[in-house]
Amino acid sequence: MQEMHIRHQDLTTAEVRSSHLHRLHRVTLFSAAICHITQGSKVIIQDDSRLVAGPGELIIIPANTPLEIINQPAQNGFRSDLLLLSPEIIARFKTMYVQDYPPANLTSLCTPMSRSLTFMWENVLDAVRQGLPVGLQEHQAMGLLLALLHDGAADRCLLNGVTPSRSRCGN
C-alpha cells in the first residue's frame, strides 16, 4: 500500500510512504518538482535512460517531462517528500536570478544534498506544511532554487527536460 499526503497551495508538498515496490508508468508532472528520498530508492526512466536516486540526493523533475518512476522500499519501507513549483514561481526566479549565473552542462536529474540545499529544503517544506503566509513560502522556495542554481543544478528545473544518465545519481 502506498500513502500520499498532499497539501495544495501556491506551492504544493506531498509525502509518499510505501512498504511495497510501486511502478508508475508514463508520469508527467505539469509543474516542475523537486523530490527528496529519505528511505529506499527511486528509479527514474526517461526514454532509454535510467537512474537510481537514494537518500542524500535531490531529484529535479522538469515540467511536462514524461517519466517512468519506480519507488523501491528499503528494509523499513519507502519515503519521499515532493515539492511542486508553480510556473509563476519559476518565471519570477528566472527573471530575478538566472542571468547572474552561467548555464550548467547537465546530464542528470539528480544532485547531491549540499549543506545549503539541505538547509533550504527543510525550510521550504516547513514553511508550506506549517501554512505560513504565501509570501514567506515563496521566499523559501526562491532560496531553494537559488541554492540549486549556486550548486549548478537549477537548470534541470528551468529547462524543458534533461535525459537522465545511466547511473546512480551524483555519479
TAWO-V822365 format. One record per residue. RES is the residue in three letters. PSI is psi in whole degrees, -180 to 180 (none if undefined). OMEGA is omega in whole degrees, 0 to 359 (NA if undefined). Layout:
((RES	PSI	OMEGA) (RES	PSI	OMEGA))
This chain:
((MET	136	179) (GLN	130	177) (GLU	141	176) (MET	122	178) (HIS	122	183) (ILE	137	174) (ARG	114	184) (HIS	127	172) (GLN	-159	175) (ASP	-37	169) (LEU	140	182) (THR	132	175) (THR	153	175) (ALA	147	174) (GLU	129	180) (VAL	129	176) (ARG	141	180) (SER	146	175) (SER	-6	181) (HIS	158	176) (LEU	135	177) (HIS	133	179) (ARG	124	180) (LEU	114	183) (HIS	135	172) (ARG	57	177) (VAL	130	175) (THR	119	176) (LEU	136	182) (PHE	-6	174) (SER	151	173) (ALA	147	182) (ALA	155	175) (ILE	133	184) (CYS	139	175) (HIS	120	177) (ILE	129	178) (THR	-19	175) (GLN	138	179) (GLY	-156	179) (SER	162	180) (LYS	129	175) (VAL	131	178) (ILE	127	180) (ILE	126	177) (GLN	117	185) (ASP	-120	180) (ASP	7	182) (SER	150	183) (ARG	138	173) (LEU	159	179) (VAL	127	179) (ALA	145	178) (GLY	-170	178) (PRO	147	180) (GLY	8	180) (GLU	149	172) (LEU	141	174) (ILE	125	179) (ILE	118	185) (ILE	111	178) (PRO	154	177) (ALA	151	173) (ASN	36	178) (THR	110	180) (PRO	130	182) (LEU	156	166) (GLU	133	184) (ILE	133	177) (ILE	119	175) (ASN	117	183) (GLN	115	180) (PRO	149	169) (ALA	-167	181) (GLN	-36	181) (ASN	15	177) (GLY	-173	179) (PHE	139	176) (ARG	135	175) (SER	158	174) (ASP	143	182) (LEU	137	175) (LEU	120	176) (LEU	131	182) (LEU	128	181) (SER	153	177) (PRO	-31	180) (GLU	-41	179) (ILE	-44	178) (ILE	-44	181) (ALA	-45	178) (ARG	-41	180) (PHE	-44	179) (LYS	-46	181) (THR	-41	186) (MET	-35	194) (TYR	-31	193) (VAL	-36	181) (GLN	-17	181) (ASP	-8	184) (TYR	142	175) (PRO	150	178) (PRO	144	178) (ALA	152	175) (ASN	95	191) (LEU	140	177) (THR	2	183) (SER	154	174) (LEU	0	185) (CYS	156	173) (THR	143	177) (PRO	150	178) (MET	102	174) (SER	174	178) (ARG	-42	181) (SER	-38	177) (LEU	-42	179) (THR	-47	181) (PHE	-49	183) (MET	-36	178) (TRP	-49	180) (GLU	-40	180) (ASN	-45	182) (VAL	-40	177) (LEU	-45	179) (ASP	-43	181) (ALA	-44	181) (VAL	-46	183) (ARG	-29	179) (GLN	-2	178) (GLY	33	177) (LEU	162	179) (PRO	146	185) (VAL	-41	180) (GLY	-39	178) (LEU	-38	176) (GLN	-47	181) (GLU	-36	177) (HIS	-44	179) (GLN	-39	178) (ALA	-41	177) (MET	-39	177) (GLY	-42	178) (LEU	-46	179) (LEU	-38	178) (LEU	-39	176) (ALA	-40	176) (LEU	-43	179) (LEU	-44	179) (HIS	-37	180) (ASP	1	179) (GLY	21	185) (ALA	-7	186) (ALA	-26	180) (ASP	-28	180) (ARG	-34	177) (CYS	-33	193) (LEU	-21	179) (LEU	161	179) (ASN	84	170) (GLY	136	172) (VAL	136	177) (THR	124	181) (PRO	146	177) (SER	162	179) (ARG	84	181) (SER	-176	167) (ARG	153	176) (CYS	152	176) (GLY	-7	179) (ASN	none	NA))
